[in-house]
Amino acid sequence: DTLGFSAAGAVISKGATAFIGIGSGAVTSTEAYANFYVPIGGTIQNLRVYVSANASGNAGNTCTIRKGGSSQTLLVSYGAGTTGLLADTANSFTVVAGDVIAVQFVNTGSGGGTKDIVVESVSMEISA
């Protein structure tokens, strides 16, 4: 099964840590507002993230999956100006029904001017 978190043009401002929820442009700075309760147990894997614009001048802009408030090894990293579809197909973690996960995006941009990153979609697979 695939879990899709549609950021649909969500803007992650420079220096910000944001959480992407389910639904069009659902972005918040509060993790609890973007939590998703996992309906079945299994392995979460194959993270895919699509960024349409990246004005961050810094490397290390990351999209990480968190479980119960802790970052997991499943993540993708965007360098300065990198856009497009990136995937982590090497890492995974396990969940049980009722676990809480969240999608976290960190924009490491700093300095003057706008350093926004625009995230369009995030998806991952869960296999029982």
N, C-alpha and C positions, 0 to 999 in steps of 0.2 A: 504494500500500500504506500502511496505517496502523500506526504503532508506538505501543503503549499501555503506559504505565508506571502501574500501579494502586497508588496510595498507600494506598487503602482505610483512611482514618481516621488517616493518619500525622500525628503531632503535631510541629510545628516550634516549638520553644521560643523565647521572647523572646531577641533578640540572637544567634540561632543561624544558622549556614549549614549546610544539610543537603543530602544527595544522595539522590534517590529512584530506587530500582532497579526492576527488573521483578518483580512479584509483590506479594502482599497485604501492605501496610504495611512494605515493604522500604525503610527509611530508615537512613542512616549519616552520620557526620560525615567519613568518609574517602572521597574521590571515587573512588579506585581500586576500592573495593568495590562501587560502583554503575555502573561502566563497562559500556557496551553496544557490542559490535563490530558495525558496520553490515555487513549481508550483501551489499548491492548498492550500486553507485555511483548518484548522482543528486542531486536537490535536496531538502533537508529544509525543509518549510514548514508553514504552518497549525497553529501551536501552539495547543492548547486546554488550559486548566487549570480545574479545578473545586475551589473552596474552600468547605467547608460551615460553618466557624466562623472568626472572625477577631477576636481580642481585642487585637490589636496597636493601640496608640494612635498609632502613627506611620505616615506615608505611605512609599512606596517599598519595600514588601515585594515582592520580585521572584522570578519563576520564569524561569530562563535556561537555554538549551541550550548546553552546552560541547562543543567538539570538540578532542580532543588536549590537554585541560587549559586551553583558552582560551575565554572567553565569546564567544558569537556574538551577532549583532544580533537573533536570534529570542528575544523575551521578552514576558512579561506582567507588569504591575505592579498590585498591590492597594493601595489607600489604607487609611487607618485604618478598621477595621470592615467593609470591603467583602467581600462573599461572592458566591458564584455562579460561573457559567461566564464566563470571559474568554478572548479569543483574540487572537493576532497573526497576521493574514492578509496583512500588508504586507511582512514581512521573510522572508528565506530565506538558506540557504548550501548550498554543494555538499560532497559527500562522495564518497569512492571506497570500494569494498569493502575492509573491514579497518580503516577509520577507527574511532576510539573516540569515542563521545559519552556525555554524562552529563547528567542533569537536576538543576539546582541550585536550591534555594529558600532565600531569605534573609528572615528575619523581623527587621525593624528595631526591634521593640518594645523598650522600656527602662523603667526605673523599677520601682516596687513592684508587687506582685501578679502574677498569672498573665497573660501576654500571648501565649498560644499561638495558633497558626494551625493549622487542621486541613485537610489536603489530601486529597481523595478520589481524583482521577485527573488524569493528564497524558497527552495524546496529540499526535502530530504525524504528518504525511504525508511519505512519501518517494516521489518520482517519478523514474523512470529517464529 
